[in-house]
Amino acid sequence: PALGPIITGTPEEGSFDADFETTVFNLKHELELGEESHFAPYANIIRSHDISVPSTWSLEGRAYFEEMLGDFFPPRHSEYMGSLEWFVHKYGLDATLLRAWYAVSSRAINANVGNQWLMVPIVDLVNHQSNDILVNSARYAESGVGFKMQSTKFIPAGSEIYTQYFGDYTPFFFQEFGFVEDYPQRWKFDLEKAGGKVIDIRLFANETDGNLSKWFYSDAPDEVSIEILRQELKRIETMEFEYQQNGNSVSEKENALIWEFYDSLATAVKHVIAASIPNKQYKESISVNCYDPDFSI
């Protein structure tokens, strides 16, 4: 059976933007109805939910985050702020409308049926898990049938339900949903404008010892790319040292997210750099195994 109620827009000729915006305005209407809304219990949760993604941060928080990202690290300003800036330019700064936009951006489910964006109570509380082994549910919609969610394996009582959100890269999940995903993680560093290459790396934790191993989806990093990343790693490590010594003007909550992201970013960069070091020079903390459990020849 379908899980409802569902707040959704009406697809307009398969237009991504049109359907997304319609869902936002539908949700805004329900929020404004308050207790008179048929979806009042759900709308009240959304109204009180604390949404913390980079685009909601203070100016100080975003400026500090972008200083850390520098010229090469994702997500870029246009990626995590572009859609919001376009939406505000089009519709203006309305508090309830922005609350609806953030809710749809961070909680809606793209049903892939007429490009519908759905706001589904309960289901939107299910967390993302990038490890296929731990994923235990799937969600989908069928045209004319409704939305469904079902288990893909036995789930013991009291266990957490996991699914997989759309998206491939760790910075994307951070910019859209406000969390740093567990391993495996995937990162892409575009260094071409400085004469380097595009580096696409996946890191995953070995089941036996928890050490990280890597797999490159791109060509192996060249010397120019490695040197760029060495300099960038030194730069952000200096920022981290200065923060530990002197702090900054960013709120405690935003700092916690920024430095959690930093930890994963720095780890990914270190693993790319390590690929240029002969095996005998690897440190124990960096695995020399470069394999992908899903990869076959």
C-alpha positions, 0 to 999 in steps of 0.5 A: 500500500502507498504510504501517505499522505503525500504532498506533491506537485502536478507534473508539467510536461516532465519539467524538473523545475516546474514540478519541483516549484509546484511541490514547494508552493503546495507545501507553502500553502499547507504550512500557511493553513496551520492546524486547518491543513489536512497535513497539519501534523506533518506540516508542524514537523516541517515547520519546527525542523531545524534544517542545516545545510550550507545554503542555510548557514550564516554569512560568516559560516559560508565565507569560512567554508568557501575559504576552506574549499579554495579554488579546487575542492567541492562543492562549489558556490554555484552548486550549493547556492545556485538553485537557491539564489535563482529561486529567491531572484524569481520569487523573492524572500518570503520566509514560509516559501523559503522554509518550504523550499529548504524542506523540499530540497532536503526531504523530498523524494524524486519518484522518477514518475513524471519527474514528481517530487514527493513529500512523504511522511515517515519515509523522509525520516529514513537515513541514507547509507552508501554501503550496499551491504547495510541498505535494507530498503528500497522506495519507488513510485508507480504511475497510477499506483502511488508510492511504495517502500519495501524491505530488501532484506530481513530487518530485526526489530529495533534496527535502523532502516536505511535506503540510498538517496540519489547522488554519487559524491560525498560533497553532494550529500553534504550540500543537499542534506547536511551530513557527511556520509559514512564510507564508502565515499566518492570524491571528485577534484577538478584540477584542470584549470591549474594544469592538472587532471580530474581526479575521481576517487572512491574510498571504502572501509575494509570489513576486516580491519576498518582500514580505508582502501581506494579505487580510482574512477579516473586516470591515476593522478599525475605529478602536477595534480599531486603537487596541487593537492599537496599545496591545498592540503597544506593550506587547509591543514594550516586553517585547521591549526589556526582554528585550534589556536584561535577559533573563529567567529562561526557558530559552534553548530556550523563549525561542527559541520565544517570540521566534520567535512574537513576530516573526510576531505583531508582524508580523501586528498591524502589518499590521492597523494599516497597513490604517488608514493612507492608501496614501501613508503606507505604509512600503516594508516593508509591502505595499499590495497586499491580494489573495488568489491563491486569491480570485476574484469 
